[in-house]
Amino acid sequence: MARSGGRIVLVVVGVIALAVGGVWIGQGAGLIPGSFMTGDRLWLTIGLVVAAVGLLLLVLGIRRPGRTR
């Protein structure tokens, strides 16, 4: 049961990080205007890193656990 709860946390945190990273990518690339981050390549880079971490957490949370003996 605790293992299942940990997987749910990984999925939720992964989705949030992926969404936030996506917004930061959009702002850094100048696609989402109206912020101090708009057009700043630093935020594009930060967004890419956060989105990649979010995707990794999402994959780890979704994948099936291995067999234990």
Secondary structure as UniProt FT lines:
FT   HELIX           2..28
FT   TURN            29..30
FT   TURN            36..39
FT   HELIX           41..62
//
